Amino acid sequence: MRAWPAGPARAAISSERTVNVVKVFSLDDVDEQLRDWLTEAYDHASG
């Protein structure tokens, strides 16, 4: 059994950027919320 943190780890890189870390062990761990976060991050980064 895996131990999961209470939520994603978050660290501010600057006043405009934040890094979130989510442990993914298999495709089953990727839910709709995570896909939405990844899509939003990709769209923001590709400007």
mmCIF file of the N, C-alpha and C atoms, coordinates in Angstrom:
data_MODEL
# 
_entry.id   MODEL 
# 
loop_
_atom_site.group_PDB 
_atom_site.id 
_atom_site.type_symbol 
_atom_site.label_atom_id 
_atom_site.label_alt_id 
_atom_site.label_comp_id 
_atom_site.label_asym_id 
_atom_site.label_entity_id 
_atom_site.label_seq_id 
_atom_site.pdbx_PDB_ins_code 
_atom_site.Cartn_x 
_atom_site.Cartn_y 
_atom_site.Cartn_z 
_atom_site.occupancy 
_atom_site.B_iso_or_equiv 
_atom_site.pdbx_formal_charge 
_atom_site.auth_seq_id 
_atom_site.auth_comp_id 
_atom_site.auth_asym_id 
_atom_site.auth_atom_id 
_atom_site.pdbx_PDB_model_num 
ATOM 1   N N  . MET A 1 1  ? 0.833   -1.181 0.000   1.00 0.00 ? 1  MET A N  1 
ATOM 2   C CA . MET A 1 1  ? 0.000   0.000  0.000   1.00 0.00 ? 1  MET A CA 1 
ATOM 3   C C  . MET A 1 1  ? 0.881   1.250  0.000   1.00 0.00 ? 1  MET A C  1 
ATOM 4   N N  . ARG A 1 2  ? 0.504   2.239  -0.778  1.00 0.00 ? 2  ARG A N  1 
ATOM 5   C CA . ARG A 1 2  ? 1.271   3.481  -0.889  1.00 0.00 ? 2  ARG A CA 1 
ATOM 6   C C  . ARG A 1 2  ? 0.801   4.509  0.127   1.00 0.00 ? 2  ARG A C  1 
ATOM 7   N N  . ALA A 1 3  ? 1.725   5.303  0.577   1.00 0.00 ? 3  ALA A N  1 
ATOM 8   C CA . ALA A 1 3  ? 1.375   6.425  1.447   1.00 0.00 ? 3  ALA A CA 1 
ATOM 9   C C  . ALA A 1 3  ? 1.281   7.685  0.593   1.00 0.00 ? 3  ALA A C  1 
ATOM 10  N N  . TRP A 1 4  ? 0.147   8.311  0.599   1.00 0.00 ? 4  TRP A N  1 
ATOM 11  C CA . TRP A 1 4  ? -0.071  9.542  -0.167  1.00 0.00 ? 4  TRP A CA 1 
ATOM 12  C C  . TRP A 1 4  ? -0.041  10.725 0.777   1.00 0.00 ? 4  TRP A C  1 
ATOM 13  N N  . PRO A 1 5  ? 0.554   11.839 0.333   1.00 0.00 ? 5  PRO A N  1 
ATOM 14  C CA . PRO A 1 5  ? 0.472   13.051 1.152   1.00 0.00 ? 5  PRO A CA 1 
ATOM 15  C C  . PRO A 1 5  ? -0.967  13.563 1.157   1.00 0.00 ? 5  PRO A C  1 
ATOM 16  N N  . ALA A 1 6  ? -1.255  14.486 2.042   1.00 0.00 ? 6  ALA A N  1 
ATOM 17  C CA . ALA A 1 6  ? -2.611  15.032 2.143   1.00 0.00 ? 6  ALA A CA 1 
ATOM 18  C C  . ALA A 1 6  ? -3.049  15.696 0.849   1.00 0.00 ? 6  ALA A C  1 
ATOM 19  N N  . GLY A 1 7  ? -2.132  16.214 0.077   1.00 0.00 ? 7  GLY A N  1 
ATOM 20  C CA . GLY A 1 7  ? -2.435  16.891 -1.180  1.00 0.00 ? 7  GLY A CA 1 
ATOM 21  C C  . GLY A 1 7  ? -1.157  17.128 -1.931  1.00 0.00 ? 7  GLY A C  1 
ATOM 22  N N  . PRO A 1 8  ? -1.245  17.807 -3.057  1.00 0.00 ? 8  PRO A N  1 
ATOM 23  C CA . PRO A 1 8  ? -0.021  18.078 -3.812  1.00 0.00 ? 8  PRO A CA 1 
ATOM 24  C C  . PRO A 1 8  ? 0.917   19.008 -3.043  1.00 0.00 ? 8  PRO A C  1 
ATOM 25  N N  . ALA A 1 9  ? 2.205   18.791 -3.219  1.00 0.00 ? 9  ALA A N  1 
ATOM 26  C CA . ALA A 1 9  ? 3.188   19.688 -2.616  1.00 0.00 ? 9  ALA A CA 1 
ATOM 27  C C  . ALA A 1 9  ? 3.266   20.944 -3.479  1.00 0.00 ? 9  ALA A C  1 
ATOM 28  N N  . ARG A 1 10 ? 3.364   22.081 -2.865  1.00 0.00 ? 10 ARG A N  1 
ATOM 29  C CA . ARG A 1 10 ? 3.369   23.343 -3.601  1.00 0.00 ? 10 ARG A CA 1 
ATOM 30  C C  . ARG A 1 10 ? 4.514   24.208 -3.117  1.00 0.00 ? 10 ARG A C  1 
ATOM 31  N N  . ALA A 1 11 ? 5.220   24.840 -4.052  1.00 0.00 ? 11 ALA A N  1 
ATOM 32  C CA . ALA A 1 11 ? 6.320   25.734 -3.695  1.00 0.00 ? 11 ALA A CA 1 
ATOM 33  C C  . ALA A 1 11 ? 6.300   26.943 -4.616  1.00 0.00 ? 11 ALA A C  1 
ATOM 34  N N  . ALA A 1 12 ? 6.388   28.119 -4.044  1.00 0.00 ? 12 ALA A N  1 
ATOM 35  C CA . ALA A 1 12 ? 6.442   29.352 -4.825  1.00 0.00 ? 12 ALA A CA 1 
ATOM 36  C C  . ALA A 1 12 ? 7.869   29.547 -5.328  1.00 0.00 ? 12 ALA A C  1 
ATOM 37  N N  . ILE A 1 13 ? 8.006   29.686 -6.646  1.00 0.00 ? 13 ILE A N  1 
ATOM 38  C CA . ILE A 1 13 ? 9.314   29.942 -7.249  1.00 0.00 ? 13 ILE A CA 1 
ATOM 39  C C  . ILE A 1 13 ? 9.573   31.442 -7.289  1.00 0.00 ? 13 ILE A C  1 
ATOM 40  N N  . SER A 1 14 ? 8.547   32.199 -7.605  1.00 0.00 ? 14 SER A N  1 
ATOM 41  C CA . SER A 1 14 ? 8.617   33.654 -7.622  1.00 0.00 ? 14 SER A CA 1 
ATOM 42  C C  . SER A 1 14 ? 7.211   34.168 -7.341  1.00 0.00 ? 14 SER A C  1 
ATOM 43  N N  . SER A 1 15 ? 7.020   35.468 -7.429  1.00 0.00 ? 15 SER A N  1 
ATOM 44  C CA . SER A 1 15 ? 5.687   36.017 -7.175  1.00 0.00 ? 15 SER A CA 1 
ATOM 45  C C  . SER A 1 15 ? 4.695   35.638 -8.272  1.00 0.00 ? 15 SER A C  1 
ATOM 46  N N  . GLU A 1 16 ? 5.199   35.189 -9.413  1.00 0.00 ? 16 GLU A N  1 
ATOM 47  C CA . GLU A 1 16 ? 4.328   34.858 -10.545 1.00 0.00 ? 16 GLU A CA 1 
ATOM 48  C C  . GLU A 1 16 ? 4.269   33.367 -10.861 1.00 0.00 ? 16 GLU A C  1 
ATOM 49  N N  . ARG A 1 17 ? 5.126   32.565 -10.247 1.00 0.00 ? 17 ARG A N  1 
ATOM 50  C CA . ARG A 1 17 ? 5.200   31.141 -10.599 1.00 0.00 ? 17 ARG A CA 1 
ATOM 51  C C  . ARG A 1 17 ? 5.145   30.255 -9.365  1.00 0.00 ? 17 ARG A C  1 
ATOM 52  N N  . THR A 1 18 ? 4.433   29.144 -9.515  1.00 0.00 ? 18 THR A N  1 
ATOM 53  C CA . THR A 1 18 ? 4.315   28.148 -8.455  1.00 0.00 ? 18 THR A CA 1 
ATOM 54  C C  . THR A 1 18 ? 4.523   26.777 -9.058  1.00 0.00 ? 18 THR A C  1 
ATOM 55  N N  . VAL A 1 19 ? 5.182   25.911 -8.325  1.00 0.00 ? 19 VAL A N  1 
ATOM 56  C CA . VAL A 1 19 ? 5.390   24.529 -8.755  1.00 0.00 ? 19 VAL A CA 1 
ATOM 57  C C  . VAL A 1 19 ? 4.540   23.625 -7.868  1.00 0.00 ? 19 VAL A C  1 
ATOM 58  N N  . ASN A 1 20 ? 3.810   22.708 -8.484  1.00 0.00 ? 20 ASN A N  1 
ATOM 59  C CA . ASN A 1 20 ? 3.036   21.707 -7.771  1.00 0.00 ? 20 ASN A CA 1 
ATOM 60  C C  . ASN A 1 20 ? 3.601   20.343 -8.112  1.00 0.00 ? 20 ASN A C  1 
ATOM 61  N N  . VAL A 1 21 ? 3.726   19.487 -7.114  1.00 0.00 ? 21 VAL A N  1 
ATOM 62  C CA . VAL A 1 21 ? 4.255   18.141 -7.323  1.00 0.00 ? 21 VAL A CA 1 
ATOM 63  C C  . VAL A 1 21 ? 3.201   17.143 -6.880  1.00 0.00 ? 21 VAL A C  1 
ATOM 64  N N  . VAL A 1 22 ? 2.840   16.244 -7.784  1.00 0.00 ? 22 VAL A N  1 
ATOM 65  C CA . VAL A 1 22 ? 1.856   15.209 -7.495  1.00 0.00 ? 22 VAL A CA 1 
ATOM 66  C C  . VAL A 1 22 ? 2.487   13.871 -7.845  1.00 0.00 ? 22 VAL A C  1 
ATOM 67  N N  . LYS A 1 23 ? 2.475   12.937 -6.907  1.00 0.00 ? 23 LYS A N  1 
ATOM 68  C CA . LYS A 1 23 ? 3.038   11.608 -7.178  1.00 0.00 ? 23 LYS A CA 1 
ATOM 69  C C  . LYS A 1 23 ? 2.035   10.785 -7.977  1.00 0.00 ? 23 LYS A C  1 
ATOM 70  N N  . VAL A 1 24 ? 2.486   10.298 -9.130  1.00 0.00 ? 24 VAL A N  1 
ATOM 71  C CA . VAL A 1 24 ? 1.655   9.449  -9.988  1.00 0.00 ? 24 VAL A CA 1 
ATOM 72  C C  . VAL A 1 24 ? 2.381   8.121  -10.152 1.00 0.00 ? 24 VAL A C  1 
ATOM 73  N N  . PHE A 1 25 ? 1.731   7.053  -9.736  1.00 0.00 ? 25 PHE A N  1 
ATOM 74  C CA . PHE A 1 25 ? 2.343   5.734  -9.801  1.00 0.00 ? 25 PHE A CA 1 
ATOM 75  C C  . PHE A 1 25 ? 1.836   4.909  -10.986 1.00 0.00 ? 25 PHE A C  1 
ATOM 76  N N  . SER A 1 26 ? 0.648   5.231  -11.473 1.00 0.00 ? 26 SER A N  1 
ATOM 77  C CA . SER A 1 26 ? 0.089   4.501  -12.621 1.00 0.00 ? 26 SER A CA 1 
ATOM 78  C C  . SER A 1 26 ? -0.946  5.379  -13.302 1.00 0.00 ? 26 SER A C  1 
ATOM 79  N N  . LEU A 1 27 ? -1.409  4.967  -14.458 1.00 0.00 ? 27 LEU A N  1 
ATOM 80  C CA . LEU A 1 27 ? -2.434  5.727  -15.167 1.00 0.00 ? 27 LEU A CA 1 
ATOM 81  C C  . LEU A 1 27 ? -3.719  5.850  -14.357 1.00 0.00 ? 27 LEU A C  1 
ATOM 82  N N  . ASP A 1 28 ? -3.979  4.886  -13.506 1.00 0.00 ? 28 ASP A N  1 
ATOM 83  C CA . ASP A 1 28 ? -5.175  4.941  -12.667 1.00 0.00 ? 28 ASP A CA 1 
ATOM 84  C C  . ASP A 1 28 ? -5.134  6.107  -11.687 1.00 0.00 ? 28 ASP A C  1 
ATOM 85  N N  . ASP A 1 29 ? -3.945  6.630  -11.410 1.00 0.00 ? 29 ASP A N  1 
ATOM 86  C CA . ASP A 1 29 ? -3.796  7.763  -10.499 1.00 0.00 ? 29 ASP A CA 1 
ATOM 87  C C  . ASP A 1 29 ? -4.132  9.097  -11.158 1.00 0.00 ? 29 ASP A C  1 
ATOM 88  N N  . VAL A 1 30 ? -4.247  9.121  -12.467 1.00 0.00 ? 30 VAL A N  1 
ATOM 89  C CA . VAL A 1 30 ? -4.526  10.354 -13.207 1.00 0.00 ? 30 VAL A CA 1 
ATOM 90  C C  . VAL A 1 30 ? -6.044  10.493 -13.345 1.00 0.00 ? 30 VAL A C  1 
ATOM 91  N N  . ASP A 1 31 ? -6.606  11.399 -12.564 1.00 0.00 ? 31 ASP A N  1 
ATOM 92  C CA . ASP A 1 31 ? -8.044  11.622 -12.627 1.00 0.00 ? 31 ASP A CA 1 
ATOM 93  C C  . ASP A 1 31 ? -8.348  12.901 -13.397 1.00 0.00 ? 31 ASP A C  1 
ATOM 94  N N  . GLU A 1 32 ? -9.614  13.243 -13.490 1.00 0.00 ? 32 GLU A N  1 
ATOM 95  C CA . GLU A 1 32 ? -10.028 14.413 -14.261 1.00 0.00 ? 32 GLU A CA 1 
ATOM 96  C C  . GLU A 1 32 ? -9.431  15.704 -13.698 1.00 0.00 ? 32 GLU A C  1 
ATOM 97  N N  . GLN A 1 33 ? -9.373  15.828 -12.381 1.00 0.00 ? 33 GLN A N  1 
ATOM 98  C CA . GLN A 1 33 ? -8.811  17.033 -11.775 1.00 0.00 ? 33 GLN A CA 1 
ATOM 99  C C  . GLN A 1 33 ? -7.339  17.202 -12.135 1.00 0.00 ? 33 GLN A C  1 
ATOM 100 N N  . LEU A 1 34 ? -6.565  16.130 -12.074 1.00 0.00 ? 34 LEU A N  1 
ATOM 101 C CA . LEU A 1 34 ? -5.151  16.208 -12.432 1.00 0.00 ? 34 LEU A CA 1 
ATOM 102 C C  . LEU A 1 34 ? -4.990  16.546 -13.904 1.00 0.00 ? 34 LEU A C  1 
ATOM 103 N N  . ARG A 1 35 ? -5.782  15.938 -14.772 1.00 0.00 ? 35 ARG A N  1 
ATOM 104 C CA . ARG A 1 35 ? -5.714  16.269 -16.205 1.00 0.00 ? 35 ARG A CA 1 
ATOM 105 C C  . ARG A 1 35 ? -6.025  17.743 -16.434 1.00 0.00 ? 35 ARG A C  1 
ATOM 106 N N  . ASP A 1 36 ? -7.017  18.274 -15.722 1.00 0.00 ? 36 ASP A N  1 
ATOM 107 C CA . ASP A 1 36 ? -7.353  19.692 -15.861 1.00 0.00 ? 36 ASP A CA 1 
ATOM 108 C C  . ASP A 1 36 ? -6.193  20.580 -15.413 1.00 0.00 ? 36 ASP A C  1 
ATOM 109 N N  . TRP A 1 37 ? -5.555  20.221 -14.276 1.00 0.00 ? 37 TRP A N  1 
ATOM 110 C CA . TRP A 1 37 ? -4.403  20.996 -13.806 1.00 0.00 ? 37 TRP A CA 1 
ATOM 111 C C  . TRP A 1 37 ? -3.275  20.976 -14.829 1.00 0.00 ? 37 TRP A C  1 
ATOM 112 N N  . LEU A 1 38 ? -2.991  19.799 -15.385 1.00 0.00 ? 38 LEU A N  1 
ATOM 113 C CA . LEU A 1 38 ? -1.912  19.685 -16.375 1.00 0.00 ? 38 LEU A CA 1 
ATOM 114 C C  . LEU A 1 38 ? -2.229  20.482 -17.631 1.00 0.00 ? 38 LEU A C  1 
ATOM 115 N N  . THR A 1 39 ? -3.477  20.428 -18.070 1.00 0.00 ? 39 THR A N  1 
ATOM 116 C CA . THR A 1 39 ? -3.884  21.192 -19.254 1.00 0.00 ? 39 THR A CA 1 
ATOM 117 C C  . THR A 1 39 ? -3.743  22.683 -19.005 1.00 0.00 ? 39 THR A C  1 
ATOM 118 N N  . GLU A 1 40 ? -4.188  23.141 -17.838 1.00 0.00 ? 40 GLU A N  1 
ATOM 119 C CA . GLU A 1 40 ? -4.083  24.560 -17.499 1.00 0.00 ? 40 GLU A CA 1 
ATOM 120 C C  . GLU A 1 40 ? -2.625  25.004 -17.438 1.00 0.00 ? 40 GLU A C  1 
ATOM 121 N N  . ALA A 1 41 ? -1.762  24.190 -16.837 1.00 0.00 ? 41 ALA A N  1 
ATOM 122 C CA . ALA A 1 41 ? -0.338  24.527 -16.744 1.00 0.00 ? 41 ALA A CA 1 
ATOM 123 C C  . ALA A 1 41 ? 0.301   24.570 -18.127 1.00 0.00 ? 41 ALA A C  1 
ATOM 124 N N  . TYR A 1 42 ? -0.033  23.604 -18.974 1.00 0.00 ? 42 TYR A N  1 
ATOM 125 C CA . TYR A 1 42 ? 0.530   23.562 -20.328 1.00 0.00 ? 42 TYR A CA 1 
ATOM 126 C C  . TYR A 1 42 ? 0.084   24.787 -21.125 1.00 0.00 ? 42 TYR A C  1 
ATOM 127 N N  . ASP A 1 43 ? -1.212  25.089 -21.056 1.00 0.00 ? 43 ASP A N  1 
ATOM 128 C CA . ASP A 1 43 ? -1.732  26.248 -21.789 1.00 0.00 ? 43 ASP A CA 1 
ATOM 129 C C  . ASP A 1 43 ? -1.085  27.538 -21.317 1.00 0.00 ? 43 ASP A C  1 
ATOM 130 N N  . HIS A 1 44 ? -0.897  27.677 -20.008 1.00 0.00 ? 44 HIS A N  1 
ATOM 131 C CA . HIS A 1 44 ? -0.272  28.880 -19.459 1.00 0.00 ? 44 HIS A CA 1 
ATOM 132 C C  . HIS A 1 44 ? 1.192   28.986 -19.881 1.00 0.00 ? 44 HIS A C  1 
ATOM 133 N N  . ALA A 1 45 ? 1.902   27.872 -19.861 1.00 0.00 ? 45 ALA A N  1 
ATOM 134 C CA . ALA A 1 45 ? 3.332   27.878 -20.203 1.00 0.00 ? 45 ALA A CA 1 
ATOM 135 C C  . ALA A 1 45 ? 3.577   28.108 -21.683 1.00 0.00 ? 45 ALA A C  1 
ATOM 136 N N  . SER A 1 46 ? 2.648   27.654 -22.525 1.00 0.00 ? 46 SER A N  1 
ATOM 137 C CA . SER A 1 46 ? 2.849   27.798 -23.973 1.00 0.00 ? 46 SER A CA 1 
ATOM 138 C C  . SER A 1 46 ? 2.312   29.131 -24.487 1.00 0.00 ? 46 SER A C  1 
ATOM 139 N N  . GLY A 1 47 ? 1.723   29.912 -23.599 1.00 0.00 ? 47 GLY A N  1 
ATOM 140 C CA . GLY A 1 47 ? 1.304   31.274 -23.825 1.00 0.00 ? 47 GLY A CA 1 
ATOM 141 C C  . GLY A 1 47 ? 0.548   31.552 -25.033 1.00 0.00 ? 47 GLY A C  1 
# 
